[in-house]
Amino acid sequence: MKKKLAFLLFAVLLIMIPALQACSNSSSSSSDSGASGSSGSGEKINLTFSAWGNPAEIKVYQRAVDGFNKENPDIQVKLVPIPSDGYIQKLQTQLQGSQAPDVFYVGDGDISKLVETGKLAPLSEFMNSSESYAKPDEFAEGLWGAAKKDDEIYGITVDCNPMLLYYNKKLLAELGIKSPQEYFDAGEWNFAAMEEVTDQLRDGGKYGFIVDNSWNTLFSWIWANGGDVYNKETGDFILDQNDKGIEAMKFLEKMVKDENFTYSGSLPKGQGAEAMFMSGQVGMVSAGRWFTPLFHENKALEWDYISWPSNTENKTEPVAIPTAYMAVNNDSKNKEAAQKFASYYTSTLGQEARLAGIGNAIPSIGGIDEIVTESNVPEHVDYIIQAREQGYANAIQSTIPGLDKEANDIMDLLYLGKDDAETTIGKYAEKAKAMIAEHKGE
């Protein structure tokens, strides 16, 4: 009887083994699926996020990453910085090879060409869902630029960076040069004053102003003179017919020729505008708030903001507002988690985490300006908030894929002193008009 019972138990075990194996395989499959982003596994989803920036900026970005990771223990984001030099080229290569990070920064001059590749995930539906930390209507409409196409959002403004000038207070005082703030207080901070200050810096053996080659610098000089590059209603290129714009270009030509302005692209290798500013070699540089954390860490440096010099009857004029966008890889295996992180990073929570105190930008989302102004760094921190109220994002030129680069290539020759203003404007007009017509299908 006992032998018969033992035989029956053995037979039952033989029958159950395949079923147990099937359950084991099923459990393993579910776990693997969860690791790639499917729900129900209980495992963490790991995301990668890439952006450019100097070391101080990377620390700022990490604040928001840490905040998201703490609030979402089932999703963990790792920040993988990419050097600014060659950033977009590396990102494009990664996207083409399906090796790109899940979430990444895209500059305002590059996003239109990435939208056309289909590699950026549409974000409107997610942003309007209950899972999103930020809603589209919380952002200033004028900052979307080329990140919005046919009412679909492909990139969220991470923050914004109205252009202004930084000046080395200690250096100017040592050389006995009247400060930009003194000119501004007297209502005389204009092109002539800029020339006077940089004349004296140059004559004192220093660099006056480091001019970089970007749409935001060029447009700020043109707008400061009451001119324009494009018709804001039609999008047509008008600089070649705009007297005030042409006058501003001639001012740039003169400043370069007279060595008041030094082109950043002609600096010795390894010499950047921020390093030269901190070492007391240059009196003035232009930027948004992104130099602020770095300059603040240098306790020996005495510096302040000043509004862009206005050459009209107005004390200030509109300036350019560089805007980076947070985009999601359309090929990400964890697209919904990536969208959630992108919405957090750009939300009130994310912007407060990054920008409070000595952040590297100012909010693009409403109602939290005090997180910047309460820092009192620098003394005239309010100038950058005022600049945002008047300025514009790259809303026209950046919508034409490749035009920003073509414009920079043309401007490069003016900043190097190889082309005059008239030649530069002619080349710019020819290229811009042709590319706009092609884009419109004309």
C-alpha positions in Angstrom: 0.0 0.0 0.0 2.8 2.4 0.9 4.7 1.6 -2.3 1.5 2.3 -4.3 1.0 5.7 -2.5 4.7 6.7 -3.1 4.3 5.8 -6.8 1.2 8.0 -7.1 3.0 11.0 -5.5 5.9 10.6 -7.8 3.6 10.6 -10.8 1.9 13.7 -9.6 5.2 15.5 -9.3 6.1 14.5 -12.8 2.9 16.1 -14.1 3.5 19.3 -12.1 7.1 20.0 -13.1 6.2 21.5 -16.6 3.6 23.6 -15.0 6.0 24.9 -12.4 8.6 25.6 -15.1 6.0 27.5 -17.2 5.2 29.7 -14.1 8.9 30.3 -13.6 9.4 31.4 -17.2 6.3 33.6 -17.1 7.5 35.3 -14.0 11.0 35.9 -15.6 9.4 37.3 -18.7 7.2 39.7 -16.7 10.3 40.9 -14.8 12.2 41.5 -18.0 9.3 43.4 -19.5 9.1 45.6 -16.4 12.7 46.6 -16.7 12.1 48.0 -20.1 9.2 50.2 -19.0 6.1 48.0 -18.8 3.9 48.3 -15.7 3.3 45.7 -13.1 6.9 44.5 -12.5 7.6 46.5 -9.5 11.1 47.3 -10.7 12.7 50.7 -11.2 12.7 52.3 -14.6 16.1 53.9 -15.4 16.2 57.0 -17.6 19.1 58.9 -19.1 19.0 62.7 -19.5 21.6 64.8 -21.4 22.3 68.5 -21.5 25.2 70.9 -22.1 26.6 73.3 -19.5 29.6 74.4 -17.5 30.3 72.6 -14.2 28.2 75.1 -12.2 25.3 74.7 -14.5 25.4 70.9 -14.3 25.1 71.2 -10.5 22.0 73.3 -11.1 20.4 70.7 -13.4 21.1 68.0 -10.9 18.8 69.7 -8.3 15.7 69.0 -10.4 16.9 65.5 -11.2 17.3 64.8 -7.5 13.9 66.3 -6.8 12.2 64.0 -9.4 14.0 60.9 -8.2 12.9 61.5 -4.6 9.3 62.1 -5.6 9.3 59.1 -8.1 11.2 56.2 -6.5 10.0 53.9 -9.2 11.7 56.0 -11.9 15.4 57.0 -11.6 17.0 59.6 -13.9 20.7 59.8 -14.5 22.2 63.0 -15.8 24.8 62.4 -18.5 26.3 65.8 -19.5 27.5 66.3 -23.1 30.1 69.1 -23.8 28.7 72.2 -25.4 31.2 72.0 -28.2 29.7 69.6 -30.7 26.6 68.9 -28.6 24.1 68.9 -31.4 26.3 66.8 -33.7 26.7 64.1 -31.1 23.0 64.1 -30.3 22.1 63.8 -33.9 24.5 60.8 -34.3 23.0 59.2 -31.2 19.4 59.7 -32.5 20.3 58.2 -35.9 21.9 55.2 -34.3 19.0 54.7 -31.7 21.5 55.3 -28.9 20.3 58.7 -27.7 19.3 59.5 -24.1 15.6 59.2 -23.1 15.4 63.0 -22.5 17.6 65.8 -23.6 18.1 69.5 -24.1 17.7 71.0 -27.6 18.7 74.5 -28.4 16.3 77.0 -30.0 18.3 77.0 -33.2 18.3 73.2 -33.6 14.9 72.0 -32.6 13.2 72.6 -35.9 15.5 70.2 -37.8 15.1 67.5 -35.1 11.3 67.9 -35.3 11.4 67.1 -39.0 13.4 63.9 -38.4 10.5 62.4 -36.4 12.9 61.6 -33.6 11.1 63.8 -31.0 8.1 62.5 -29.2 4.9 64.6 -29.5 4.1 66.0 -26.0 0.8 67.8 -26.2 -1.4 64.8 -25.2 0.8 63.9 -22.3 1.1 67.5 -21.0 -2.7 67.8 -21.0 -3.1 64.6 -19.0 -3.3 64.2 -15.3 0.2 62.6 -15.3 1.9 65.8 -16.3 3.4 68.1 -13.8 3.1 71.1 -16.2 0.3 72.3 -18.5 0.9 74.1 -21.8 -1.0 77.2 -20.8 1.4 77.8 -17.9 4.2 78.8 -20.2 4.6 82.2 -22.0 3.3 81.7 -25.6 6.1 83.7 -27.1 8.7 81.3 -25.8 7.6 78.1 -27.7 9.3 79.2 -30.9 10.0 76.3 -33.3 9.3 73.7 -30.5 5.6 74.0 -31.5 4.6 72.9 -35.0 1.0 72.7 -36.2 -0.1 73.1 -32.6 1.8 70.1 -31.5 4.5 70.5 -28.8 7.8 68.8 -29.4 9.9 70.6 -26.7 9.1 72.3 -23.4 10.9 75.5 -22.5 13.1 74.6 -19.6 13.4 78.2 -18.5 14.6 81.3 -20.3 17.7 83.5 -20.5 17.1 87.1 -21.6 20.4 88.7 -22.9 22.2 91.3 -20.9 25.8 92.5 -20.3 28.0 91.5 -17.4 30.7 94.0 -16.4 33.7 93.7 -14.2 33.2 96.4 -11.6 36.7 96.0 -10.0 38.5 96.2 -13.3 36.7 99.3 -14.4 37.3 101.0 -11.1 41.0 100.2 -11.2 41.3 101.8 -14.7 39.2 104.8 -13.6 36.4 104.1 -16.1 32.9 105.3 -15.6 30.7 102.3 -15.0 27.8 101.3 -17.3 25.4 101.8 -14.3 26.4 105.4 -14.1 25.6 105.9 -17.8 22.3 104.1 -17.3 21.3 106.1 -14.3 21.9 109.3 -16.4 19.8 107.9 -19.2 22.9 107.7 -21.4 23.6 104.0 -21.7 23.7 103.9 -25.5 26.1 102.8 -28.3 28.3 105.9 -27.8 28.7 105.0 -24.1 29.5 101.4 -25.0 32.2 102.7 -27.4 33.6 105.0 -24.7 33.9 102.3 -22.1 35.4 99.8 -24.5 37.8 102.4 -25.9 39.2 102.9 -22.4 39.4 99.2 -21.6 41.3 98.7 -24.9 43.6 101.6 -24.2 44.2 100.2 -20.8 45.6 97.0 -22.2 42.5 95.0 -21.7 39.8 93.5 -24.0 36.7 95.7 -24.1 33.9 93.3 -25.0 33.9 89.7 -26.1 31.3 89.3 -28.9 30.1 85.8 -29.6 28.5 84.6 -32.9 24.9 83.8 -32.2 21.4 85.0 -33.2 20.8 86.2 -29.6 23.8 88.6 -29.7 23.2 89.9 -33.2 19.5 90.4 -32.8 20.0 92.2 -29.5 22.3 94.8 -31.1 19.9 95.3 -34.0 16.8 95.6 -31.8 18.7 97.9 -29.4 19.0 100.3 -32.3 15.3 100.1 -33.2 15.9 97.9 -36.1 14.7 94.4 -37.1 15.9 91.3 -39.0 12.5 89.8 -39.9 9.0 91.0 -40.3 7.3 89.6 -37.2 3.9 89.3 -39.0 5.0 87.6 -42.3 8.3 86.1 -41.3 10.1 87.7 -44.3 13.7 88.8 -44.1 13.9 92.6 -44.0 17.3 93.5 -42.6 18.6 94.6 -46.0 15.8 97.2 -46.2 15.8 98.3 -42.6 17.9 101.5 -42.0 18.1 101.0 -38.2 19.2 97.4 -38.7 21.8 98.3 -41.2 23.1 101.1 -38.9 23.5 98.5 -36.1 25.5 96.2 -38.4 27.8 99.1 -39.2 28.3 99.7 -35.5 29.4 96.1 -35.0 31.8 96.4 -38.0 33.3 99.5 -36.5 33.7 98.0 -33.0 35.5 94.9 -34.4 37.7 97.0 -36.7 38.7 99.4 -33.9 39.4 96.4 -31.5 36.8 97.5 -29.0 35.0 94.2 -29.5 37.0 90.9 -29.8 35.4 87.9 -31.5 35.1 84.9 -29.2 35.9 82.7 -32.2 39.3 84.3 -32.6 40.4 83.8 -29.0 43.4 81.5 -28.3 42.5 77.9 -27.8 41.3 77.2 -24.3 40.4 80.9 -23.7 36.7 81.4 -23.1 34.9 84.7 -22.4 33.9 83.6 -18.9 37.5 82.6 -17.9 38.9 85.9 -19.3 36.2 87.8 -17.4 37.1 86.1 -14.1 40.8 86.7 -14.6 40.3 90.4 -15.2 41.4 90.4 -18.9 38.1 91.6 -20.3 35.7 94.3 -19.0 32.4 93.1 -20.5 30.7 90.0 -21.8 27.2 89.2 -22.9 25.0 86.3 -21.7 21.8 85.3 -20.0 21.9 84.2 -16.4 24.1 81.2 -17.3 27.4 82.8 -16.2 25.9 83.8 -12.8 26.5 80.6 -10.8 30.1 80.5 -12.0 30.9 84.1 -11.3 29.2 84.0 -7.9 31.5 81.1 -6.9 34.5 83.4 -7.6 34.6 85.4 -4.3 37.4 87.7 -5.6 35.2 88.8 -8.6 33.2 92.0 -8.4 30.6 92.2 -11.1 27.1 93.2 -12.0 24.4 93.1 -14.7 23.6 96.0 -17.0 20.8 96.2 -19.5 21.8 96.1 -23.2 22.6 99.6 -24.4 19.7 101.2 -26.1 20.4 103.5 -29.0 16.8 104.9 -29.2 14.9 107.4 -27.1 13.9 104.5 -24.9 16.0 103.6 -21.8 15.7 99.9 -22.8 14.8 98.0 -25.9 13.8 94.4 -26.6 16.6 91.8 -26.3 16.9 88.2 -27.5 15.8 85.5 -25.2 17.7 82.2 -25.8 15.5 79.3 -24.8 16.5 75.6 -24.5 13.8 73.0 -24.8 13.4 69.6 -23.1 12.6 67.0 -25.6 11.8 63.3 -25.3 13.3 60.6 -27.5 10.6 59.1 -29.7 12.4 55.8 -29.6 12.7 55.6 -25.8 11.6 52.3 -24.4 10.2 54.2 -21.4 8.5 57.1 -23.3 5.8 57.8 -20.7 8.2 57.9 -17.8 10.5 60.1 -19.9 7.5 62.5 -20.6 6.7 62.6 -16.9 10.3 63.6 -16.1 10.3 66.2 -18.8 7.1 67.7 -17.4 8.5 67.7 -13.9 11.8 69.3 -14.9 10.0 72.2 -16.7 7.2 72.6 -14.1 7.0 75.0 -11.2 8.6 72.3 -9.0 11.4 71.7 -11.4 12.1 75.4 -12.1 12.0 76.3 -8.5 14.5 73.5 -7.7 16.9 74.6 -10.4 16.5 78.4 -10.4 16.0 79.3 -6.7 18.9 81.3 -5.3 21.8 81.4 -7.7 20.4 79.5 -10.7 21.5 79.6 -14.3 18.3 81.0 -15.9 15.0 82.6 -15.0 11.5 81.1 -15.0 9.6 80.5 -18.2 6.6 79.6 -16.1 4.5 82.3 -14.4 4.4 83.4 -10.7 7.8 82.4 -9.3 10.1 85.3 -10.2 10.9 85.9 -6.5 13.0 82.8 -6.5 15.5 84.7 -8.6 15.1 88.3 -7.4 15.3 87.3 -3.7 18.9 86.2 -4.2 20.1 89.8 -4.8 22.8 88.2 -7.0 24.1 90.3 -8.6 23.0 93.7 -7.2 20.9 94.5 -10.3 19.4 91.1 -10.7 16.0 92.7 -11.5 17.4 93.8 -14.9 17.1 90.3 -16.3 13.4 90.0 -15.2 12.8 93.4 -17.0 14.5 92.1 -20.1 12.2 89.1 -20.2 9.2 91.3 -20.3 10.4 93.1 -23.4 12.3 90.4 -25.3 11.6 87.7 -27.8 12.6 84.1 -28.4 14.0 82.9 -31.7 10.5 82.6 -33.2 11.2 83.1 -36.9 14.8 82.3 -37.9 14.8 79.0 -35.9 11.8 77.7 -37.7 13.8 77.5 -40.9 16.0 74.3 -40.5 19.6 75.2 -40.9 19.2 79.0 -41.2 20.8 79.7 -37.9 24.0 77.9 -38.9 24.1 79.6 -42.3 23.6 83.0 -40.6 26.4 82.3 -38.1 28.8 81.2 -41.0 28.1 84.5 -42.7 28.5 86.6 -39.5 31.7 84.8 -38.7 33.5 86.7 -41.5 32.3 90.1 -40.2 33.5 89.3 -36.7 36.8 88.2 -38.1 37.1 91.5 -39.9 37.1 89.8 -43.3 33.7 91.2 -44.6 32.2 94.6 -44.0 28.6 95.2 -42.9 27.3 95.8 -46.4 28.8 92.6 -47.8 27.5 90.6 -44.7 24.0 91.9 -45.1 23.9 91.1 -48.8 25.0 87.5 -48.1 22.6 87.1 -45.2 19.7 88.5 -47.3 20.4 86.2 -50.2 20.7 83.0 -48.1 17.8 83.8 -45.8 15.3 84.7 -48.6 16.2 81.6 -50.5 15.8 79.3 -47.6 12.5 80.9 -46.4 11.1 80.5 -50.0 12.2 76.9 -50.1 10.7 76.1 -46.7 7.4 77.7 -47.8 7.5 75.6 -51.0 7.6 78.6 -53.2 
